[in-house]
Amino acid sequence: MKYAKTEAGQQAFKQRSPLLSARQRSAFILFDGVKTLEQVLAATAGLGVTQADVDHMLAQGLLAVSEPQAASPAALSARAPQVRYAEAWPVATRLTASLGLRGFKLNLAVEAATGYEELLALLPKIQEAVGAKACGELEQALKG
């Protein structure tokens, strides 16, 4: 089964509504109408996300069953900014944390980034700090 965010869900996410716990917010980001429920649960299993969390989001009207769409192959390969952010944020955090004290402020900026655009804006600073070669995985996740 595939689920997508509803307008109400996106508003609740943006407003940091108490309807979504921290772990549910992490899972909510991944529901894009393309990934299956099993893929999202597997990706967030380490956070403790369960079927009950998904059922809660469905009951609150934050998620809805995704309608199958006939899309072009190019559209299928394009990833939503939320997905890119969810994939790139842990990589950026790991890279900047490896800098130790000299990268402390940059690491704080990465951890404070709340969206794709903010993280993308930090990419040049991260590349400068750790080297462009070391940022290959991060660049792939962001621009991918």
Secondary structure, 3 states (H helix, E strand, C coil): CEEEECHHHHHHHHCCCCCCCHHHHHHHHHCEEEEEHHHHHHHCHHHCCCHHHHHHHHHCCCEEECCCCCCCHHHHHCCCHHHHHHHHHHHHHHHHHCCHHHHHHHHHHHHHCCCHHHHHHHHHHHHHHHCCHHHHHHHHHHHC
